[in-house]
């Protein structure tokens, strides 16, 4: 996964509150796991790049910078 680039000015609430709550919120809105991860990563980054709370437009602007890369799938029986 590649993340958004920016200057970190505040890590308070970025990884825990902003990222986790956004991830859960997107899943509750029936978004895919991938979309929830991308959006929550952008929310965490936007929070870290802001002195206070980030704006929704800041999150939206960072979404194109987040890229997921599928590594491999594992089946439930432990085989690949």
Secondary structure, DSSP 4 states (H G I P E B T S, - for coil): -B---------TTIIIIIHHHHHHHHHHTT--HHHHHHHHHHHHHHHHTSSSPPPHHHHHHHHTT-B--------TTS--
